[in-house]
Amino acid sequence: MANQNNTGRNRVLVPESKKGLDQFKLEVANELGIANYDTQDKGNLSSRQNGYVGGYMVKKMVEQYERSLSSK
């Protein structure tokens, strides 16, 4: 069963970043070729498709952080 009570998973740690993270998620989904990600029911997507979006977001965030470390 899905984590319905949201006890620590999939929550935004910095509430002010939610809008930016949502926009980033849409950009990543678009890059991966998942059309209308913002309006479609995520339950109709495969686990693989949903996982790609989250995994690619993490990959891009790590790359950005590594770049910021190398420029210091």
C-alpha angles and dihedrals in degrees: 000000000000120000095264099167093054096222099178103317124108095005126134110246093200107041092199089065096057096095092049092047091050090052091047090051091054092048091051093047089051091050089051091051097249103145123213092005092160095056103035127091105256088211088069091059121084120254087247093056093047090045092051091057094051094040094049090048090055091046092053093046092051091048091051092049092048090051090052090052093050092052094057 
